Amino acid sequence: MLVNLLLGVPVMAICLILQSTLVVLALRFYARSQAHIRGQALWSALRVLTGVMLILILGNLAQVLVWALLFLVLGEFDELATAVYHSAVNFATLGYGDIVMSERHALLGPLEAINGILMVGISTAALMHTFQHALRRVLGEPPA
């Protein structure tokens, strides 16, 4: 169990740094682009918000890859595709159970799920902030 914590907690920290960086990049992108959202310009708002969503999704996918690489290094999987699939299932807290890791590293799955739900929550919060701000701009209201 201690080995899993010593392996999982640093990966969680790496993911937190990665997520924080990409949230900052997404919000900077929005801050630079939000001037294009004006009045009833639905397409301009959609373009900007889609850019924010893509940055955040890429951040979550990058984190799935970080966990998958850990699983490969530990010898849990032989193929990157299987490791990425298993990692994505953990990260998204789906827990299908069709592919499982050995008992030795089984605790890494729940650690990734905890990490994933937190990181997806951070992405959701950033996305909701940009949605609310963009909606106010489209409606011509002052930002809150």
C-alpha positions as a Markdown table, in Angstrom:
| # | Residue | x | y | z |
|---|---|---|---|---|
| 1 | Met | 0.0 | 0.0 | 0.0 |
| 2 | Leu | 2.8 | 2.4 | 0.9 |
| 3 | Val | 4.5 | 1.8 | -2.5 |
| 4 | Asn | 1.2 | 2.7 | -4.3 |
| 5 | Leu | 1.0 | 5.9 | -2.3 |
| 6 | Leu | 4.6 | 6.8 | -3.0 |
| 7 | Leu | 4.0 | 6.2 | -6.7 |
| 8 | Gly | 0.5 | 7.7 | -6.9 |
| 9 | Val | 0.8 | 10.9 | -4.9 |
| 10 | Pro | 3.6 | 12.3 | -7.1 |
| 11 | Val | 1.6 | 11.5 | -10.2 |
| 12 | Met | -1.4 | 13.3 | -8.7 |
| 13 | Ala | 0.9 | 16.3 | -8.0 |
| 14 | Ile | 2.1 | 16.2 | -11.6 |
| 15 | Cys | -1.5 | 16.1 | -12.8 |
| 16 | Leu | -2.5 | 19.0 | -10.5 |
| 17 | Ile | 0.4 | 21.1 | -12.0 |
| 18 | Leu | -0.6 | 20.1 | -15.5 |
| 19 | Gln | -4.3 | 20.9 | -14.9 |
| 20 | Ser | -3.5 | 24.2 | -13.2 |
| 21 | Thr | -1.3 | 25.2 | -16.1 |
| 22 | Leu | -3.9 | 24.3 | -18.7 |
| 23 | Val | -6.7 | 26.1 | -16.7 |
| 24 | Val | -4.5 | 29.2 | -16.7 |
| 25 | Leu | -3.9 | 28.9 | -20.4 |
| 26 | Ala | -7.6 | 28.3 | -21.1 |
| 27 | Leu | -8.6 | 31.4 | -19.0 |
| 28 | Arg | -5.9 | 33.5 | -20.7 |
| 29 | Phe | -7.2 | 32.3 | -24.1 |
| 30 | Tyr | -10.6 | 33.4 | -23.0 |
| 31 | Ala | -9.4 | 36.7 | -21.7 |
| 32 | Arg | -7.7 | 37.5 | -25.0 |
| 33 | Ser | -10.6 | 36.3 | -27.1 |
| 34 | Gln | -13.6 | 37.5 | -25.1 |
| 35 | Ala | -13.5 | 40.9 | -26.7 |
| 36 | His | -14.8 | 39.1 | -29.9 |
| 37 | Ile | -18.0 | 38.1 | -28.0 |
| 38 | Arg | -20.4 | 41.0 | -28.4 |
| 39 | Gly | -24.1 | 41.5 | -28.6 |
| 40 | Gln | -25.9 | 38.6 | -30.2 |
| 41 | Ala | -22.8 | 37.2 | -32.0 |
| 42 | Leu | -23.5 | 33.6 | -31.2 |
| 43 | Trp | -20.9 | 32.2 | -33.5 |
| 44 | Ser | -18.1 | 34.3 | -31.9 |
| 45 | Ala | -19.1 | 33.1 | -28.5 |
| 46 | Leu | -19.2 | 29.5 | -29.7 |
| 47 | Arg | -15.8 | 29.8 | -31.3 |
| 48 | Val | -14.2 | 31.2 | -28.1 |
| 49 | Leu | -15.9 | 28.7 | -25.7 |
| 50 | Thr | -15.0 | 25.8 | -28.0 |
| 51 | Gly | -11.4 | 26.8 | -27.8 |
| 52 | Val | -11.6 | 26.9 | -24.0 |
| 53 | Met | -13.2 | 23.4 | -23.9 |
| 54 | Leu | -10.6 | 22.0 | -26.2 |
| 55 | Ile | -7.8 | 23.3 | -24.0 |
| 56 | Leu | -9.4 | 21.8 | -20.9 |
| 57 | Ile | -10.1 | 18.4 | -22.6 |
| 58 | Leu | -6.6 | 18.2 | -23.9 |
| 59 | Gly | -5.4 | 18.7 | -20.3 |
| 60 | Asn | -7.6 | 15.9 | -19.0 |
| 61 | Leu | -6.4 | 13.6 | -21.8 |
| 62 | Ala | -2.8 | 14.5 | -21.1 |
| 63 | Gln | -3.4 | 13.4 | -17.5 |
| 64 | Val | -4.9 | 10.1 | -18.6 |
| 65 | Leu | -1.7 | 9.6 | -20.6 |
| 66 | Val | 0.5 | 10.4 | -17.5 |
| 67 | Trp | -1.2 | 7.7 | -15.5 |
| 68 | Ala | -1.1 | 5.2 | -18.4 |
| 69 | Leu | 2.6 | 5.7 | -18.7 |
| 70 | Leu | 3.0 | 4.9 | -15.0 |
| 71 | Phe | 1.0 | 1.7 | -15.5 |
| 72 | Leu | 3.3 | 0.8 | -18.4 |
| 73 | Val | 6.5 | 1.5 | -16.4 |
| 74 | Leu | 5.2 | -0.7 | -13.6 |
| 75 | Gly | 4.6 | -3.5 | -16.1 |
| 76 | Glu | 0.8 | -3.6 | -15.5 |
| 77 | Phe | 0.1 | -3.5 | -19.3 |
| 78 | Asp | 2.1 | -4.4 | -22.4 |
| 79 | Glu | 0.4 | -2.0 | -24.8 |
| 80 | Leu | 0.0 | 1.7 | -24.6 |
| 81 | Ala | -3.6 | 1.5 | -25.9 |
| 82 | Thr | -4.7 | -0.9 | -23.1 |
| 83 | Ala | -3.0 | 1.3 | -20.5 |
| 84 | Val | -4.6 | 4.4 | -21.9 |
| 85 | Tyr | -8.1 | 2.7 | -22.0 |
| 86 | His | -7.7 | 1.5 | -18.4 |
| 87 | Ser | -6.4 | 4.9 | -17.3 |
| 88 | Ala | -9.4 | 6.7 | -19.0 |
| 89 | Val | -11.9 | 4.4 | -17.3 |
| 90 | Asn | -10.2 | 5.1 | -13.9 |
| 91 | Phe | -9.9 | 8.9 | -14.5 |
| 92 | Ala | -13.5 | 9.2 | -15.5 |
| 93 | Thr | -14.5 | 7.1 | -12.5 |
| 94 | Leu | -16.4 | 4.7 | -14.7 |
| 95 | Gly | -14.9 | 1.5 | -13.2 |
| 96 | Tyr | -16.0 | -1.0 | -15.8 |
| 97 | Gly | -13.8 | -3.7 | -14.3 |
| 98 | Asp | -13.2 | -5.4 | -17.7 |
| 99 | Ile | -9.4 | -4.7 | -17.3 |
| 100 | Val | -7.9 | -4.8 | -13.9 |
| 101 | Met | -4.4 | -4.3 | -12.5 |
| 102 | Ser | -2.6 | -6.8 | -10.3 |
| 103 | Glu | -3.3 | -6.7 | -6.6 |
| 104 | Arg | 0.2 | -5.2 | -6.1 |
| 105 | His | -0.8 | -1.9 | -7.8 |
| 106 | Ala | -4.6 | -2.1 | -7.4 |
| 107 | Leu | -4.7 | 1.0 | -5.2 |
| 108 | Leu | -3.5 | 3.1 | -8.1 |
| 109 | Gly | -6.9 | 2.8 | -9.8 |
| 110 | Pro | -8.8 | 4.5 | -7.0 |
| 111 | Leu | -6.1 | 7.1 | -6.6 |
| 112 | Glu | -6.4 | 7.9 | -10.3 |
| 113 | Ala | -10.2 | 8.1 | -9.9 |
| 114 | Ile | -9.9 | 10.6 | -7.0 |
| 115 | Asn | -7.4 | 12.6 | -9.1 |
| 116 | Gly | -9.7 | 12.4 | -12.1 |
| 117 | Ile | -12.9 | 13.5 | -10.4 |
| 118 | Leu | -11.0 | 16.5 | -8.9 |
| 119 | Met | -9.4 | 17.5 | -12.2 |
| 120 | Val | -12.6 | 17.2 | -14.1 |
| 121 | Gly | -14.3 | 19.3 | -11.4 |
| 122 | Ile | -11.6 | 22.0 | -11.8 |
| 123 | Ser | -12.2 | 21.9 | -15.6 |
| 124 | Thr | -15.9 | 22.2 | -15.1 |
| 125 | Ala | -15.5 | 25.2 | -12.7 |
| 126 | Ala | -13.3 | 27.0 | -15.2 |
| 127 | Leu | -15.7 | 26.2 | -18.0 |
| 128 | Met | -18.7 | 27.4 | -16.1 |
| 129 | His | -16.9 | 30.6 | -15.3 |
| 130 | Thr | -16.2 | 31.3 | -18.9 |
| 131 | Phe | -19.8 | 30.3 | -19.9 |
| 132 | Gln | -21.3 | 32.7 | -17.4 |
| 133 | His | -19.0 | 35.5 | -18.5 |
| 134 | Ala | -19.6 | 34.9 | -22.2 |
| 135 | Leu | -23.4 | 34.8 | -21.6 |
| 136 | Arg | -23.3 | 38.2 | -19.9 |
| 137 | Arg | -21.3 | 39.6 | -22.8 |
| 138 | Val | -23.8 | 38.1 | -25.3 |
| 139 | Leu | -26.7 | 39.6 | -23.4 |
| 140 | Gly | -24.9 | 43.0 | -23.0 |
| 141 | Glu | -24.7 | 42.8 | -19.2 |
| 142 | Pro | -21.8 | 43.9 | -17.2 |
| 143 | Pro | -19.5 | 41.1 | -15.9 |
| 144 | Ala | -20.1 | 40.1 | -12.3 |
